[in-house]
Amino acid sequence: MVLDDSLLDDPARLTEADTAGLLRATAMAGAQVRATVEAAAELGFADRLDIGRPRSLVVVVRPGAGRSAALALASLLAPSCPVPVVLSDVVPGWIGALDVVLAHTDDPNDSDLAASLERASRYGATVVLSAPPDGPVASAVAGRGLLVAPRVPVPPALAFPRAFAAGVLTANTLGLLVADVESLADHLDAEAERGHPGHESFVNPAKALALRIAGRLPLLWGLDQVGVAVGHHAAYALGAHAAVVADVADYRQALARPALHRAAVESTGERNIFADPDDSPDEGPLPRVLLLAVRTGPAADGARYRAHEYLHAADVLAPAEEIEADDAGRAAMLALRFELAAVYLGLAAGTIGGAGRHAPAMV
């Protein structure tokens, strides 16, 4: 991968390179959330999900951005949810009238999902589906479930905000979670503004993050379970847009892999600025450790302190240092920053985009 980092601070060339309009689509995260809130209100979420405490919440995990949203929702619910939260590729066979099924897909023809949702509806489960309004998947719940159709068109890889908002709204309405979805949209708008293409790299956190990751192996290690979930979405975004492979783990799990952890420690140490980078041409990219801290409180502070003991020079991404928001807002904000960084990195490296990727010839 050859990175043209000069492109990042040239708005005109960025616009020319971004032939698919991915930067604009990514910046519409807040609009996706607001549209989802409006759709839920029109569907009567408050009344139709007024079913008391369900026996379980089954989150059907399908490929794409919906998987990241499912992991993020489950991590938010995990500490105190009064009912089991089950993540499954398909609706389990034990589904019944006391259960709630939540699913997201951008593939209207996902036959496995359609069959699962049809079975869930047949057995009386309450079904909430975030999906396109046409095709077998939507037909599987027609007249029997709550279909939240997209109102803000974006590429499937950028649908995390819509899927996440649908999940948080469902959990909120069921009384399983307390999260401020309205302010979530505002936080995403603010992050999109901070990451605007017109802002130079030294003041643009998404561009700065892209440059930190460029040419390195990102180790996205969460200091809490929400951070791990955001790390999974970051890895998805980096793979989707920048062709970058990243490692994702809970930091405690990272400690259990001594060879990789040792390499991470060595990569964050002092480097010889006079070393010849061509001395070890067969070596792969050096690791770049990014510690993701979404939650706050004594446990979070303790995890951060312990991680800092071993990796004192690692980058720590802690949204609480930048915004006042609940866990859902901080998670969504950090997920959007990684999406923007991945798009910027993809444009600069030429893995996405068209004409304008390369620096003009010097005369």
Secondary structure as UniProt FT lines:
FT   HELIX           5..9
FT   HELIX           11..17
FT   TURN            19..20
FT   HELIX           22..26
FT   TURN            27..28
FT   HELIX           29..43
FT   HELIX           45..48
FT   STRAND          56..60
FT   HELIX           65..77
FT   TURN            78..80
FT   STRAND          85..88
FT   TURN            93..94
FT   TURN            97..98
FT   STRAND          99..104
FT   TURN            108..109
FT   HELIX           111..122
FT   TURN            123..124
FT   STRAND          126..130
FT   HELIX           136..140
FT   TURN            141..144
FT   STRAND          146..148
FT   HELIX           156..158
FT   HELIX           160..173
FT   TURN            174..175
FT   HELIX           181..194
FT   TURN            197..198
FT   TURN            201..203
FT   HELIX           205..213
FT   TURN            214..215
FT   STRAND          217..222
FT   HELIX           225..237
FT   HELIX           238..242
FT   STRAND          247..250
FT   HELIX           251..255
FT   HELIX           258..267
FT   TURN            273..274
FT   TURN            277..278
FT   TURN            281..282
FT   STRAND          287..292
FT   HELIX           298..310
FT   TURN            312..313
FT   STRAND          315..317
FT   HELIX           319..321
FT   HELIX           327..349
FT   TURN            355..356
//
